[in-house]
Amino acid sequence: MEECPDCQVSISGKAIAYDREVIDIPLLSAVTTRHIVIKRKCWKCGKIWIPEVDLSDQVLGKSRLGHNLTSLTNFMTEWLRVPIEKVQEYLETVYKLEISTGALVELRHRVAHKGAGSHH
């Protein structure tokens, strides 16, 4: 404030009256990355070659759901005990993602299988 609302004269001072902190989380969109694998043909032998692509740093197995999405849905269903239908509603509302019940159930099985394998 530069002026007294009642007297309409300049006011001064630098003492802090209070401070206020606001904590929020960003609303993010889901990120879809399409990997296009190009096959090539050898002009000499005629064989078709398709490169091996390792996406293990992004997904578990053949799933199309990435590690972050896997972690979030697994946390919600296993730790928070949120029903899959509610997880789907959350993903739709917050990320505009439509993930089928089957895909989420399969994802849970993949995580459980991977976890079981890590103990041996």
N, C-alpha and C positions, 0 to 999 in steps of 0.2 A: 504494500500500500504506500502510496506517495502522499496522500491527502487525507485529512481527518474527515470521515463521512458526515459528522455533525457540524463542524466549524468551517469546512472547506479551506483549511490552511495546511501548509506543508508540515509533514511530521517527520521525525528522525529517530534513529536508534538502530542498533545492530545486535541486540540480544536475541538469542534463539528462544522462541516461545515453546516449540515442540518440534519433533521430527516424526515422520510417519513412513513406514516401510510397507510396500505392497509386493507380495510374492504371488507369482502367477506361473502358469506353465504355457509353453507355446502350443498353439493348435497347428498341427502339421498334417500334411497330406501324405498318403502312402506313396512310396516311390516304386515304380515298376521298371525294371531293367530288362530289356529284351536282348538276349545273346543270340546273334545270328552266326551259325557255323557254316562256312563255305566249303563245299566239296570241290576237289580239283582232280583233273584227269591228266595223267602222265602222257605226254605226246609220243613217248618212245614205246612204252609197254602197254599203254591203253588202260592201266589200272586206275580205278577211282580211289582217291584218298580223302578221308574225313578226319580232321584232327581231333585228338582227345582233348576235351575241355574239362578242367578241374574247377568246379564251383564250390568245393567243400568249405571255403572260407565264407560263403554266402548262404548256403543251404545245407540241410541234413539229408543226405541220400538224394533221391530223385524228386523230392518235394519241390514245389514252386514257391513255398512260403519260407522267407528268409529267417535267419537266426534271431533277429530282433522280434519279429512277429511270432516266431515259435516260442521265444522266451516269455513274451507278454501273455500269450494265450495259455501257455503251460502254467505260469504263475497264477493267472486268474482261475483256471479250473482246478489245479492241484492244491495250491496254497490257500486261495481265498474261497474255494469251493463254489465258484460261480457256475451256474448251469450253462451248458454250451449255447443254448438259445439266447441267454443274456450276453454272453461273449460276442455272439453274432450281432446283436443289437448295438453293443458298444462299438464294435469295429465299423459298423455301418454309420453310426451317428458321428463318431469322432474322425474316422479316416476315410469314409465313403467307400469302404471295402465290403464286398459281398463274398463271404467265404461259406461254402456249404458245410452242413453238419458232418457229412462224410469226410471232407477234407480235414476238419478239426479233429475228428475221432482218429483218423489215420495218423495225423500229426502227433497226437498223444501216444499212440502205439509206437511210433518211431522213436519218440523221446524215451519212452519206458524201455524199449528194446536197447537203445543206445546206452542208457543208464545201467541196465542190467549187465551189459557187456563190459562196462568199465570196472566192475567189481571183481572180475576174475583175472 
